[in-house]
Amino acid sequence: MMEKRVVFDEALCKGCKLCIEFCPVNIVVLGEELNEKGYRTTNVIEQDKCTSCRACAIVCPDNVITVYRPKK
């Protein structure tokens, strides 16, 4: 199983969708589940396509995204 490259703190995500707009490979999506605050949170599909560019983490106003670089 592949290690996650992008991890969202779903409890703090407000579903603003900025990370979706700025992802250059279009792998960030709005989920169906609601967090405890009632927001639909974002998550990553196809982790293996993530380039670890950090665009999503940089634009996140609530600092809920952590991006890891793949091990070589």
Backbone hydrogen bonds in HBPLUS format (Angstrom, degrees):
<---DONOR---> <-ACCEPTOR-->    atom                        ^
c    i                          cat <-CA-CA->   ^        H-A-AA   ^      H-
h    n   atom  resd res      DA  || num        DHA   H-A  angle D-A-AA Bond
n    s   type  num  typ     dist DA aas  dist angle  dist       angle   num
A0068-TYR N   A0005-ARG O   2.62 MM  63  4.71 163.6  1.64 144.5 150.5     1
A0007-VAL N   A0066-THR O   2.86 MM  59  5.22 161.3  1.90 154.6 160.7     2
A0066-THR N   A0007-VAL O   2.89 MM  59  5.22 163.0  1.92 153.0 158.8     3
A0009-ASP N   A0064-VAL O   2.79 MM  55  5.03 149.0  1.88 144.3 154.3     4
A0012-LEU N   A0009-ASP O   2.98 MM   3  5.73 148.2  2.08 120.6 128.6     5
A0013-CYS N   A0009-ASP O   3.20 MM   4  6.37 131.4  2.45 143.8 156.4     6
A0020-ILE N   A0017-LYS O   3.10 MM   3  5.08 123.6  2.44  95.1 109.4     7
A0021-GLU N   A0017-LYS O   3.13 MM   4  6.45 159.9  2.17 153.5 157.7     8
A0022-PHE N   A0018-LEU O   3.03 MM   4  6.26 149.2  2.13 151.6 159.7     9
A0023-CYS N   A0019-CYS O   3.16 MM   4  6.02 124.1  2.49 138.8 148.1    10
A0026-ASN N   A0023-CYS O   3.37 MM   3  5.27 166.8  2.39 103.2 106.8    11
A0045-ILE N   A0027-ILE O   2.82 MM  18  5.33 164.2  1.84 161.7 165.9    12
A0029-VAL N   A0043-ASN O   2.83 MM  14  5.60 167.0  1.85 168.2 172.0    13
A0043-ASN N   A0029-VAL O   2.90 MM  14  5.60 151.7  1.98 156.4 165.5    14
A0031-GLY N   A0041-THR O   2.68 MM  10  5.53 162.5  1.71 157.0 163.0    15
A0035-ASN N   A0039-TYR O   2.85 MM   4  5.52 154.9  1.91 146.3 151.8    16
A0038-GLY N   A0035-ASN O   2.96 MM   3  5.31 162.8  1.99 114.6 120.1    17
A0049-LYS N   A0046-GLU O   2.87 MM   3  5.66 164.1  1.90 125.9 131.0    18
A0050-CYS N   A0047-GLN O   3.06 MM   3  5.39 160.8  2.10 111.8 118.0    19
A0058-ILE N   A0054-ARG O   2.93 MM   4  6.10 156.8  1.98 158.3 165.1    20
A0059-VAL N   A0055-ALA O   3.17 MM   4  6.37 157.9  2.23 151.6 155.4    21
A0063-ASN N   A0060-CYS O   3.45 MM   3  5.39 168.3  2.46 102.7 106.0    22
